[in-house]
């Protein structure tokens, strides 16, 4: 059997910017090192209509993460004294197209890649329910796990293992671009334990993923618990502040797959 196929492809160049800002640190020995906070500003744009709506807004994924990035930057800027390390606030583009913006930055950073000691990525701030536990994806791979433990303890939260390891979220968002360059990274989300005993966290999360994830209905009309968003931002602020003031930079755990595979890339 023989077959002849013909495909017509139309291509064009598109430019979409990353946006970065730096709060300089005060530590004489550490201000040349950076703690990166990342969130992505893109979504899917205009696509296939669902119930007559073709605009894929991306309110949770990831306008909420960008809002958290801005508020955490505001909180750091309001401190009487900045932390020892500098803080890099990075709003990347092209995440939904394959981590393009963060991958570009990781390969062509505005500061030396070996000076970035950690990436704290926010791909969606919590909006579902006030929570009792958090899941630090990437935490078990490096000393960042202990940082999250300390921050959670300050807020009266517990740390839970990833309830969906089969989804491999750790390699599906912008932190992975930094991981591939050897930078220890963490991606923290709320766990399934809600403060309200009447709320089934897994059910809420699964329902959102089935009805709103990457759909036009991820918009501002959906229910939002901003107390959960506040918890999310407090936790992430504490994690970054801890990293920025620790004399020791984060390290991959001995024998960790990501550390063994990529750790050498971050060395000067």
VENDAPE-V611689 format. One record per pair of residues at least 6 apart in sequence whose C-alpha atoms are under 7 Angstrom apart, sorted by the first residue. I is the first residue (numbers start at 1). J is the second residue. D is the distance in whole Angstrom. If there is no record, write none. Layout:
# VENDAPE-V611689
i	j	d
I	J	D
I	J	D
This chain:
# VENDAPE-V611689
i	j	d
16	93	6
17	93	6
18	91	6
18	92	5
18	93	6
18	101	6
19	90	6
19	91	5
19	92	6
20	89	6
20	90	5
20	91	6
21	88	6
21	89	5
21	90	7
22	86	7
22	87	6
22	88	5
22	89	6
23	86	6
23	87	5
23	88	7
24	31	7
24	86	4
24	87	7
25	31	5
25	82	6
25	83	5
25	84	5
25	85	5
25	86	4
26	82	6
26	83	6
26	84	5
26	85	7
27	84	4
27	85	6
30	84	6
30	85	5
31	84	6
31	85	4
31	86	5
32	85	7
32	86	7
32	115	7
33	85	6
33	86	6
33	115	5
33	116	6
33	117	7
34	85	6
34	86	5
34	87	5
34	88	6
34	115	6
34	116	5
34	117	6
35	85	7
35	86	6
35	87	5
35	88	6
35	116	6
35	117	6
35	118	5
35	119	6
35	240	7
35	244	6
36	87	6
36	88	5
36	89	6
36	90	7
36	116	7
36	118	6
36	119	5
36	120	6
37	88	6
37	89	5
37	90	6
37	119	6
37	120	5
37	121	6
38	89	6
38	90	5
38	91	6
38	120	6
38	121	5
38	122	6
39	65	6
39	66	5
39	69	7
39	90	7
39	91	5
39	92	6
39	121	6
39	122	5
39	123	6
40	62	6
40	66	7
40	91	5
40	92	5
40	93	6
40	95	6
40	123	7
41	62	6
41	63	6
41	66	6
41	91	6
41	92	6
41	93	6
42	93	5
42	94	6
42	95	7
42	96	7
43	56	7
43	57	7
43	58	6
43	96	6
44	56	6
44	96	7
45	55	6
45	56	5
45	57	7
46	54	5
46	55	5
46	56	6
47	54	5
47	55	7
47	56	7
48	54	6
50	216	7
53	216	6
54	216	6
55	216	5
56	214	7
56	215	6
56	216	4
57	216	6
57	218	6
57	219	6
58	218	5
58	219	6
59	218	6
59	219	5
59	220	6
60	124	5
60	125	7
60	218	6
61	123	7
61	124	5
62	123	6
62	124	5
64	124	6
64	125	5
65	122	5
65	123	6
65	124	5
65	125	5
66	91	7
68	125	7
68	233	6
72	233	7
72	237	6
76	82	7
83	241	7
83	244	6
83	245	6
84	244	6
84	245	5
85	244	5
85	245	6
92	101	5
92	102	6
93	100	7
93	101	5
94	100	5
94	101	5
95	101	6
95	174	7
99	173	7
99	174	6
102	174	6
102	177	6
103	177	5
106	113	7
106	177	6
106	178	6
106	181	7
113	266	6
114	266	5
114	267	6
114	268	6
116	183	7
117	183	6
117	249	6
117	250	6
118	183	6
118	184	5
118	185	5
118	250	7
119	175	6
119	178	7
119	183	7
119	184	7
119	185	5
119	186	6
120	185	6
120	186	5
120	187	6
121	174	7
121	175	6
121	186	6
121	187	5
122	187	6
125	229	6
125	232	6
126	189	7
126	190	7
126	228	6
126	229	5
126	232	6
127	224	5
127	225	5
127	226	6
127	228	6
127	229	6
128	224	6
128	225	6
128	228	7
129	194	6
129	225	6
129	228	6
130	194	6
130	195	6
130	227	6
130	228	4
131	190	6
131	191	7
131	193	6
131	194	4
131	195	5
131	228	7
132	157	5
132	158	6
132	193	5
132	194	6
132	195	6
133	157	5
133	158	5
133	159	5
133	160	6
133	190	6
133	191	5
133	193	6
134	158	6
134	159	5
134	160	6
134	188	7
134	189	6
134	190	4
134	191	5
135	159	6
135	160	5
135	161	6
135	162	6
135	188	6
135	189	5
135	190	6
135	191	6
136	186	6
136	187	6
136	188	4
136	189	7
137	162	7
137	170	6
137	186	6
137	187	5
137	188	6
138	170	6
138	185	6
138	186	5
138	187	6
139	145	4
139	186	6
141	252	6
141	253	6
141	256	6
142	184	6
142	251	6
142	252	4
142	253	5
143	250	6
143	251	6
143	252	6
143	253	7
144	186	7
144	250	6
147	239	6
147	242	7
148	239	6
149	159	7
151	235	6
151	238	6
151	239	6
152	158	6
152	235	7
160	191	7
170	176	7
170	187	7
175	185	6
175	186	7
179	185	6
179	262	7
180	262	5
181	262	6
181	265	5
181	266	6
182	259	7
182	262	5
182	263	4
182	264	6
182	265	5
182	266	5
183	266	6
184	250	7
184	251	7
184	252	6
192	201	4
192	202	5
193	201	6
194	201	6
212	218	5
252	259	5
